[in-house]
């Protein structure tokens, strides 16, 4: 019922938000005169409301020319491998020099990989960049099967093999456990496509250390609570109809609840940005929240296994992490530099 309620709310508010965005652009009037003060307030309120809605559309990376050496080069997005659950996206550049290849493993945490746009743009100056572009689970048909931690880990290995020998891998936040597992398994198997280096950034290696609010919530409730309270079935109107997911809208709502005052202040400030004609600040706010409110649903298996294995049972630091029933041995990593 969770998803149906979310969908009904979105269906109800979407046309109202479209009207507000259109009505909020009351153009052609010189509203600087004090007589138009109420009109400016109405326009600002409509714009704030119109741009505050959830969407399931993946934003564009839209990475423009980047500087490589002494010249600017265009960037072309190319899908070089794909499964029902993810695409391996290559940011191709027309350059004569061979740059180090790096796979950026994006989080599957309710937002699209485009959240790492700035990271990709910086890396592109000195690297040949690929990224895991995870698909919205509500668009993946049931016939594609399940997607849990094992499948996530297998995708990392599959994509490293697609890139070829000598690549590097960089994991941001949530996927560091799966990346470490993938590299350990590849190292133990002497896989020739094992990465040359592995960078693990801000990830939950051992959530017993310096626990956050997310860690505390995971510890406070049994896994059965997460399954019964947060998991829902995708409505049949979507390609993934019937698939069990953790709705991205629920996750974003939880993120916002943890910093509700900050988000309220941001939207209050946006009202005055629009009212006072501060176009630069208003555009900056819209860019951030257009990305923040673009959500993707997570496969239920992946979400529940992550909560249980990473946040509740601490399988990795306690030496119990397994990949398809096989114990993961980080000590097998000997030829991959780690940082």
Secondary structure, DSSP 4 states (H G I P E B T S, - for coil): -HHHHHHHHHHHHHHHHHHHHHHT---S--TTSGGGHHHHHHHHHHHHHHT---B-PPPP-----EEETTEEE-EEEEEEEEETTEEEEEEEE--SSPPEEEEEE---SSB-GGGGHHHHHHHTTTEEEEEEEEPPGGGS-GGG----HHHHHHHHHHHHHHH-TT-EEEEEGGGHHHHHHHHHHHHHTT-TT--SEEEEES--S-TTSS--HHHHHHHHS-HHHHHHHHEEEPPTTSTTTT-EEE-HHHHHHHHHHHTHHHHHHHHHHHHHHHHTT-HHHHHHHHHHHHHHTBB-PEEHHHHHHHIIIIIIS-TTTTT--EETTEE--GGG--SSEE-
